Amino acid sequence: MTTKEIEKSALKLKPLEKIKLVDKLLISLDKPNPDIERLWLKEAESRVDAYEKGELKTSSYETVKKNTKRRKK
């Protein structure tokens, strides 16, 4: 399987599956503290779950950009 084929398949994954894949790829590049990594994965899964359940307040890119510009003034 080529890198392009892997990338194409990975982009079709659900958000939580992507997070888990990214986590495994990053771990393969660097040997982080397993306890911290486990906590971050738990936090990421919790945030994705909250987002998918509509429990997380979200903002559009345009709103974030506008608010960021306002804060810089």
N, C-alpha and C positions, 0 to 999 in steps of 0.2 A: 504494500500500500504506500502511495507517495504522500509527501507532506501535504500537498494540495487536497488529496482525497481525505486525509485525516482532518484537515481544517474544515472541509465541506461538511463532513459528518458531525464534527464537534459543534458547528454553528446551528445544527438542527436539534441539539439537546435542549432539555428544559432548563430553566435558570439554576435550579438546585444541582442538577447533574453537571452543568458547566462549572459551578463553584467547586464541586468535588474534584472535577478534572483539573482545574487550574491549581487547586491545592496540591494535588498529587504531582503535577508538573513542577511547581515551585519547590516542593520538598525534594524532588529529584535533583534540583540544581543546588540546593543549599540544605544543610542539615540543621534546621531550626530546633528550638526547644519543643519537644512533643507536647508538653503540657500546655504551653501557650498556643500552639497550633490547634490543639483540640478545643480550647476555649474559643478561639477565633472562628473555627468551623461551626461550633455550636451557635455562636452569635450570628454568623452569616445565615445559617439555616433558619434561625428564629426570625431574622429580618425578612427573608424571602417568604416565609410562611405568613407573616403579618401582612406583607405587601399583597400576596395572593388572596388573602382573606378580606382585603380592603380595610384592614385595621391600621394601616400606616399612612399618615398624611404625606402626600407627594406634591411636588411642584413641577411645573413645566420648565424646560430649559430657559425659555424666554423670561419667566418670572425670576428664576435664580439669577440670570444674567443682569436683569434690571435691578434687583435688590443689591447685587454685588457692586454695581456702578454707583448706586445711591450711597452705599457705605463708604466708598472711597472718597467721596466729596467732603 
